[in-house]
Amino acid sequence: MASAEGQLEGQLVDLGITPTKALLSEARDLFERLLSTEHELRTTTFHAFCQEILRRFPLEAEVLPSFELLESTAELEQAAWQALEQEATRDPSRPLALAIDTLLQVGGGAI
């Protein structure tokens, strides 16, 4: 069974670091400080980190506190098209409805 000192040296070598007496001492000190800190160390993805910030500060970020991330932009695009269609068909004489009607006549497409 390898000693703790040998394991530490091996881990440093695996990282491409040449272990010296001073470096081993510094590594042990850092590890002890990590273990004794009142804040836990967490590793997350960039997206999870950003999501946590948004959840902590929804008012500042101007998002609903209950926001959900979409896994696919297709859902968002579909929701946007539906909102546009509802807005445009609410009153066919409004400028938005007239502009969309003109666009579809000229472009020959459909929503």
Contacts in CASP RR format, 6 or more apart in sequence:
PFRMAT RR
TARGET T0000
AUTHOR 0000-0000-0000
METHOD contacts of the structure
MODEL  1
MASAEGQLEGQLVDLGITPTKALLSEARDLFERLLSTEHELRTTTFHAFC
QEILRRFPLEAEVLPSFELLESTAELEQAAWQALEQEATRDPSRPLALAI
DTLLQVGGGAI
5 24 0 8 1.000
8 19 0 8 1.000
8 24 0 8 1.000
8 27 0 8 1.000
8 28 0 8 1.000
9 19 0 8 1.000
9 24 0 8 1.000
10 19 0 8 1.000
12 18 0 8 1.000
12 19 0 8 1.000
12 23 0 8 1.000
12 24 0 8 1.000
12 27 0 8 1.000
13 19 0 8 1.000
17 23 0 8 1.000
34 41 0 8 1.000
44 52 0 8 1.000
47 69 0 8 1.000
51 69 0 8 1.000
53 61 0 8 1.000
54 61 0 8 1.000
54 63 0 8 1.000
54 67 0 8 1.000
55 65 0 8 1.000
58 64 0 8 1.000
58 65 0 8 1.000
58 67 0 8 1.000
70 76 0 8 1.000
81 111 0 8 1.000
84 100 0 8 1.000
84 111 0 8 1.000
85 111 0 8 1.000
87 96 0 8 1.000
88 94 0 8 1.000
88 96 0 8 1.000
88 97 0 8 1.000
88 100 0 8 1.000
88 111 0 8 1.000
89 97 0 8 1.000
90 97 0 8 1.000
91 97 0 8 1.000
92 98 0 8 1.000
92 101 0 8 1.000
100 111 0 8 1.000
104 110 0 8 1.000
104 111 0 8 1.000
END
